[in-house]
Amino acid sequence: MARIKLENDEISVEIDELGAQMVSLVDKKTGKEYMWCADPKFWGKCSPVLFPFVGRCINKEYSYRGKTYQMTPHGFASDSVFSVSGCTKESATFTLKDTEETLKVYPFKFNLDITFSISGRSVKADFKVKNETGDEMYFMLGAHPGFVCPINEGERRRDCFVLFHDKDEIVSRGVDLEQGLVNEVYTVFELKDGYLPISDNLFDGDALVMENQGINKVSLAGADRKPYVTMTMDAPVYGIWSCFEPGTPYVCIEPWLGRCDRLGSDGVLQNRDFVNRLEKDEEFNTSYLIEI
């Protein structure tokens, strides 16, 4: 698949047509790469778009109006080829539409546009979801960018921090490791000036999942506690994730408009926590900003 390159005097960005996945974000002055390189030894993706689901379905399936559908974790967008339009030196729009194949697993006609644009040392992604099914539509949407961590030479991931701006604590909801669904176990993390150390054991229980905590800005920082990448997005759920192995060299900051099922949920799409509903012909818009 082709990659689209955007650049200005400060940064260069590459987005793959496969999944509309940002695969590179380089500081042109230092030559540093900020995006995870998709090494399959740890995790074979860089920044997948999560659509039309976020996370796993209970029993790997869901139901809508009495019919049962199979769905892979995080939906199908990350494995779909997007078309490209409106491409300039500093912006490009990627579009995904329903097909005969998507309708077999997701019974809605839709149009998903993602416009990437750069300015200074920042990348903005604007999302537009349009319901084209002629009836109501339910969906989830999320971002899953993986960033190099550590970014500084001579450091390890355990030397770094996640910075939750303006927060004294966060509460993470537990994940059942066997089924990949959230449970009713909650862990409170006390923060000092918003900083959470990335210990070797932080991800032993899978992702940290924070719900309805007013989080909209999260950074990664090195041992010096200076943020080197910041992600901003209004979303009801945030995930922080990395492979549990101590030597893993990346961390993902994940704003979600949706979430995996709960243990014991009924699997009905309309009842899923944090699901979004659109009326006929209605549109939904949101965006995120990444700054280095």
C-alpha positions in Angstrom: 0.0 0.0 0.0 1.1 3.6 -0.7 2.1 6.0 2.0 1.2 9.6 1.9 3.9 12.0 3.2 3.1 15.4 4.8 5.9 17.8 5.8 6.8 21.4 6.7 9.9 23.0 8.1 9.6 21.3 11.5 8.2 17.7 11.0 7.5 15.0 8.4 4.6 12.6 8.8 3.7 9.5 6.8 0.2 7.8 6.7 -0.4 4.4 5.2 -3.4 3.9 3.0 -3.9 0.6 4.8 -5.8 1.5 7.9 -5.1 5.3 7.5 -2.4 4.5 10.1 0.2 7.2 10.9 3.4 5.2 10.6 6.0 8.0 11.0 6.4 11.3 12.8 9.9 12.7 12.5 11.4 15.9 14.0 13.3 17.2 11.0 15.8 19.1 13.1 16.9 16.2 15.2 16.0 13.3 13.0 14.2 11.6 15.8 11.3 9.2 15.0 8.4 9.4 17.5 6.1 6.7 16.2 6.6 3.0 17.1 8.1 1.1 14.2 5.6 -1.9 14.3 8.2 -4.5 15.2 6.1 -7.7 15.4 8.4 -9.0 18.2 6.4 -6.7 20.5 3.4 -5.3 18.5 3.0 -5.2 14.7 1.1 -2.0 14.3 1.9 1.7 14.7 -1.3 3.7 15.3 -4.4 1.8 14.2 -7.8 3.5 13.9 -10.4 1.7 16.0 -13.7 1.5 14.1 -16.5 0.6 14.3 -15.7 -1.1 17.6 -13.3 -0.5 20.4 -11.9 -3.5 22.2 -13.4 -7.0 22.2 -17.0 -8.2 22.1 -18.1 -10.8 24.6 -17.8 -14.2 23.0 -16.3 -12.4 20.0 -19.8 -11.5 18.8 -22.6 -9.0 19.3 -26.3 -8.8 18.4 -28.4 -6.2 16.7 -32.2 -6.4 16.2 -32.0 -10.1 16.9 -29.2 -11.0 14.5 -25.8 -12.1 15.7 -22.6 -10.9 14.1 -18.9 -11.8 14.5 -16.5 -9.0 15.2 -12.7 -8.9 15.6 -11.1 -6.8 18.3 -11.2 -3.0 17.5 -13.2 -3.6 14.3 -12.1 -3.7 10.7 -10.9 -0.2 9.9 -7.2 -0.9 10.7 -7.1 -3.8 8.2 -9.0 -1.9 5.5 -7.6 0.1 2.6 -8.7 3.8 2.7 -9.0 5.9 -0.5 -7.1 9.2 -0.5 -8.4 12.6 -1.6 -7.7 16.3 -1.1 -4.0 15.6 -0.7 -1.6 18.6 -0.3 1.9 19.1 1.1 0.4 19.6 4.6 -2.9 17.7 4.6 -4.6 14.6 3.3 -8.1 13.0 3.7 -8.5 9.3 4.0 -12.0 7.7 3.4 -13.5 4.4 4.2 -17.0 3.3 3.1 -19.1 0.2 3.7 -18.7 -2.7 1.4 -20.4 -6.1 0.8 -17.8 -7.6 3.2 -18.3 -5.0 6.0 -22.0 -5.4 5.8 -21.7 -9.1 6.7 -20.2 -8.2 10.1 -21.5 -4.6 10.6 -25.0 -4.0 9.3 -24.7 -0.2 8.7 -23.8 1.9 5.6 -21.3 4.6 6.6 -18.7 7.0 5.5 -15.6 7.6 7.6 -13.3 10.5 6.7 -10.0 11.1 8.5 -8.2 14.3 7.6 -4.6 14.6 8.8 -3.0 18.0 8.8 0.2 19.4 10.2 1.2 22.8 11.6 4.4 23.6 13.3 5.3 20.6 15.4 1.8 19.2 15.6 -0.4 16.7 13.8 -4.2 17.0 13.8 -6.5 14.2 12.8 -10.2 15.2 12.1 -12.7 12.4 12.1 -16.1 12.6 10.4 -18.5 9.6 10.7 -21.7 9.8 8.5 -24.6 7.5 8.8 -25.7 6.4 5.3 -27.8 3.4 6.3 -31.2 5.0 6.1 -31.9 4.2 9.7 -30.2 4.5 13.1 -26.5 3.6 13.3 -24.3 2.6 16.3 -20.5 2.8 16.3 -17.4 3.3 18.4 -14.3 5.1 17.5 -10.8 5.3 19.0 -7.2 6.2 18.4 -4.3 3.9 19.3 -1.0 5.6 18.5 2.2 3.9 19.8 5.0 6.2 20.6 8.7 5.4 21.0 9.5 5.1 24.7 12.1 5.9 25.7 12.9 8.6 23.3 16.2 9.6 24.9 19.4 7.6 24.5 20.6 5.6 27.6 17.1 5.4 29.1 14.7 2.5 29.4 10.9 2.5 29.5 10.9 2.1 33.2 12.8 5.4 33.5 9.9 7.3 31.8 6.6 8.7 32.9 3.0 9.1 31.7 1.8 12.7 32.5 -1.9 13.2 33.2 -2.2 16.9 33.1 -4.0 18.5 36.1 -4.7 15.2 37.8 -3.8 14.1 41.3 -4.9 10.5 40.8 -6.4 8.2 38.2 -8.5 5.1 38.6 -7.9 2.2 36.2 -10.5 -0.4 35.6 -9.3 -4.0 35.5 -9.2 -6.2 32.4 -9.9 -9.9 32.5 -6.8 -11.3 30.8 -8.5 -14.5 29.6 -11.4 -12.8 27.8 -10.0 -9.3 27.2 -13.1 -7.7 28.8 -13.3 -5.2 31.7 -14.2 -6.4 35.1 -15.2 -4.8 38.4 -11.7 -4.4 39.8 -10.4 -0.9 40.2 -6.9 0.4 41.0 -6.2 3.9 42.2 -2.9 5.5 41.2 -1.8 8.5 43.2 0.1 11.0 41.0 2.8 13.5 41.9 2.3 16.6 39.8 0.4 14.4 37.4 3.2 12.0 36.7 2.8 8.2 36.7 6.0 6.2 36.7 6.1 3.5 34.0 7.3 0.6 36.2 8.2 -2.8 34.8 4.9 -4.2 36.1 2.6 -1.4 35.1 1.1 -3.4 32.2 1.0 -6.8 33.8 -2.8 -6.5 33.9 -3.1 -5.3 30.3 -4.0 -1.7 29.5 -4.9 0.9 32.1 -8.5 1.9 31.4 -9.8 5.2 32.7 -13.5 6.0 32.4 -15.3 9.4 32.9 -12.4 11.1 34.6 -12.2 14.2 32.6 -8.9 13.3 30.9 -8.3 15.1 27.7 -4.5 15.6 27.6 -1.8 13.0 28.2 2.0 13.2 27.6 5.0 10.9 27.7 8.1 12.1 29.5 11.6 10.9 29.9 13.6 10.5 33.0 14.0 14.3 33.2 10.1 14.6 33.4 10.1 16.8 30.3 7.1 15.9 28.1 8.3 14.9 24.6 5.0 14.0 23.0 1.5 15.1 24.0 -1.9 13.8 22.8 -5.1 15.9 23.3 -8.6 14.6 22.6 -11.9 14.9 24.4 -13.0 11.3 25.0 -14.9 9.6 27.8 -12.4 6.7 28.0 -8.6 6.7 27.9 -6.3 3.7 27.6 -2.6 3.5 28.3 -1.0 0.3 27.0 2.2 -1.4 26.2 3.4 -4.9 26.0 4.0 -6.3 29.5 7.6 -7.3 28.8 9.9 -4.9 30.7 12.2 -4.2 27.7 9.3 -3.1 25.4 10.3 0.2 23.7 6.9 1.9 23.1 3.8 3.1 25.0 0.4 3.8 23.5 -1.9 6.7 24.4 -5.4 5.8 23.4 -8.5 8.1 23.6 -11.7 6.0 23.0 -15.3 6.9 22.2 -16.2 3.3 23.2 -14.8 0.4 25.1 -14.7 -3.4 25.2 -17.6 -5.3 26.7 -17.9 -5.9 30.4 -17.8 -9.4 31.8 -21.4 -10.7 31.9 -22.7 -8.1 29.4 -25.6 -9.2 27.2 -23.8 -8.6 23.9 -26.6 -6.4 22.5 -25.0 -3.5 20.5 -27.4 -0.9 21.8 -26.6 -1.7 25.4 -22.8 -1.6 25.0 -21.1 0.9 27.3 -20.1 4.2 25.6 -21.6 3.3 22.3 -22.5 6.2 20.0 -25.8 6.5 18.1 -26.5 8.4 14.9 -29.8 9.1 13.4 -30.4 8.8 9.6 -28.0 11.0 7.6 -26.5 12.4 10.9 -22.8 13.1 11.2 -20.4 12.9 14.1 -17.2 14.9 14.3 -14.2 14.7 16.6 -10.4 15.2 16.4 -7.1 14.6 18.2 -3.9 16.6 18.3 -0.4 15.2 18.7 2.4 17.7 19.6 6.1 17.0 19.9 
